[in-house]
């Protein structure tokens, strides 16, 4: 079955640093990966999508990479701020959109 | 534009009681999803609708869960009877036109948190 894995441990970083979150997938080669942000008590909010033929995608302070050889996507937040603290979910599309468990990011001032 | 609207936001019931959740997707979005999210986990698909047709309900526990999407707009998810293990957040999402529509970018509602005692 399609599996998608994210770091189960929370990532704690200092404000201003770059946060890097990892998403690994197995048993499938997705045509694209999506990243969502979820705040407590809220539904996930779409951030970025990257297709298999794209190595990198940027949006403001966000950057996503997609390495089909490693079967991995990295999600970077540069110049992180306390307001970036949230859970970040990656998802890939097979015959359905499958989500990882998410990684909690805590940015400390 | 209003987002995906869900109600109720919170529901506490005794086990074996019925419960229903309602979802109003973004206007014009033909595809509607119901997901269940357990604490510390990612959303898991329960059912997907294309207009009023359920095209993927393989993950829906059909002995106690049911869903409908009359007229291809609003949708209702029902659990009867509820069990302790049904405690979770039930998320509704929709997709429609736009740049990323082919990649099924989802717009989620805030979710309905169910607690079964």
Interface residues (C-beta under 8 A of the other chain):
Chain A: X31 X32 X34 X36 X41 X42 X43 X44 X45 X46 X49 X51 X89 X91 X93 X95 X96 X97 X98 X99 X100 X101 X102
Chain B: X4 X40 X41 X42 X43 X44 X45 X48 X56 X91 X93 X100 X103 X104 X105 X106 X107 X108 X109 X110 X111 X113
